[in-house]
Amino acid sequence: MKNKKEKIEKEEIEIIAPQKASNPDNLSKTLILGLVGLVLLLIPGTLNKIIGILIGAALLIVGILAIIRYTKEHEVGSNLNLVSGILYSVLGVIIIIYPYSIINLVTICLGVYLIINGLLKLKLAFMLKNTTNKWIGTLIMGIITIILGLLLIFNPFAGITITKLAGAFLVVVAIFDLVDTYIIQK
C-alpha cells in the first residue's frame, strides 16, 4: 500500500514539476511579480497616492452613475441605486482625500497571496521529498514565503514603509520562484 502511494506521488511530481518549470505563464507571473515589487520598493509614496486616488475616483464615478440612474428610473426598488450611489460616492471622496488608506487593504491581500503561495511550495516540497534530495530548498522557500505573508498581514509597520516592505517581499518571492523553477528543472 505504501509503495502504491509513493508511486502515485512520484507520478504526480513527474507530471507537475516539469509543467511548473517549463510553463511560460509561471515565468511571466514571476517576472511581473518582481517588477511590481521593484516599483513598490523604488517609488512607494507616489504610487500609493496614485493608486488611492484612482480607486477613490472609480468609486466616486460608480456612485454618481448610480445616483443618476435613480433620478431617471423612479421605479420600485430603485431606492437601492440611491443608497448605493451615496455610499460609493462618500467612500470615493474619503479615499481621494486619504489615498494612503487603501494601501493597508492591498498589503493584506498581498500577505494572503504570499501565504497561499508558500503553502503550495510546502506541498510541492513534501511531494518532492520521496523522489529527490532537493526538496529542502523548496521547503525553506515555502516557509520563508509564509512568514513574509504573515508579516504583511500583521504588519507592525506604517505608511510608506509598508509599501517598501511589500515591494521587497515581492522581489524576494519572485527570486524564490525563479530559484524554485531552476531546482525543479535540474
N, C-alpha and C positions, 0 to 999 in steps of 0.2 A: 504494500500500500504506500509506504514511504517512497519507494523508488518510482512509483507511478506519479506521485505528487511532484517529486523532483524533476521527472521527465516533462511534466506539463509546464512547470515553472521555467525550465530550460528552454522549451519550445516558445513560450511567451517572450522570454528575453531575446531569443534569436529572431523573433519577429519584431518586437518593439524597439530594441536597441538600434538596429541598422536604420529603421524608419526614422527614429528620432535624430540620429546622427546625419542622415543624408537628406532630410526634409528641408528644402529651401525656405519653407514658411517659418520653421523654427529659427533659422539663421536670420531671416528678415525681422522676426519679432525680437530676437535678441539684440540686433543692431538698433532697432527703433527704441527699445528699452534703454539701451546705453546712451543713445542720442538725447532722449528726453531727460535722462539723468544728468547729462552734461549741461543741458540748457538750465535745468533747475539749480545745478551747482554753481554755474557761472553768472547767471543773471536772475537771481531769485526775486528781488524786490519788484522789478519792472514786470516780470512775468506774473507774479502774484496779483499785482494790481490790474493788469490787463485781463487776466482770467476772471477775476472777481467782477470787473466792470462788464465784461461780455456776458457773463451768466446773469448778472443783475439786469442788464438791458434786455436780454432774451425773455426773462420773466416779466419784466415791465411790458414788453410788447404783447406777450401772450395775455396778460391781464387786461390791457387796453382793448385788444381784439375781442375778448370775452365780454367786456362791458358794452362795446359797440354792438355785438351780436344780441345782447339783452335789449338794447334800445330799439333794435329793428324787429325783434321777434314778438315780444309781449305775449308769449304763449304760456300755457300751464307748464310748469317745470322749468321755465326759462330763468326763474329766480336763481337757480344754481349757477347760471352764467354770470349773473351779477355778483354773487358771493365769491365765486372762484376768481372772477376778474379783479375784484377789490383785493382779495388775499394775494394773488400773484403780483399785482401792482405794488402793494405795500412791501412785499418781500423783495421785489426787484429794486425798489428805491432804497431799502435798507442795505441791500448788498452793494448797490452802486455807491452809497455813502461810506460803507465799511467793506471795501472789496477784499480785505485780507481774511475776513471771517470764513469765506468759502474754502480757504486753503486747509483748514482743520479737517473738513469733510473729505477733501481729496487725499490728505495724508492718511486718514483712517482707511480709505478704500485701497490705497497702495499697501498699507500694512496687511490688510486681509488678502490681497493678491499675493504678497510675498509669503504669507503663511501657507496658503494653498500650494504655491509653487514649491515651497520647502517640503511639505508633506508628500507631494508627488515625487520629489527627489528621494525622500526616505523610502518610499515604496519601491522605487527603482533600485535603490541600494540593496534592499533586502532581497529583491529578485535576483540581483547580480551576485549575491553572497555565495550561492551554491555553485556558480559557474566560473567565477574569476576572483582573483585576489585584489582587483582594482575597485572593488565596491566601497572600500573605506573612504576614498576621496569623495565619492558621490554622497555617502552618508554624512561626512563632515560638512560638505557644502549645503546639504539639506538642513542640517541642524543650525548652521550659521544663518541661512536664509530665514528660517522660522524665528530665530532670535531677533533678526533685523526687523521682521514684520511686527513682532510683539513690541519692539521699541517704538516703532512708528505709531502703533495704536495707543500705547500707554506712554506717549511721549512726555518727558519732563522738560522739553524744550519749548521755545515760543517763537512766534513771528518768522522772520526770515531764516532763522536757524533751522526751523522745521523743514523749510524748502531745501536748504542746502543739504541737510541731512538726508532728506528723501532722495535728492539727486545723487548723493554719494552712494546711498544704498542701491539705487537702480543701476548705477555704473558697476558696483561690486557684483550684483546679481547677474548682470549681463556678462561680466568676466567669468563668473562661476558657470554660467550656461555654456559659454564657449569652451571652457576647460572640460566641463562635463561631456560635451559633444566630442571633444578630442579624445578623452579617455575611452568613450564608448567605441569610437572608430578603431582604436588600436586593438 
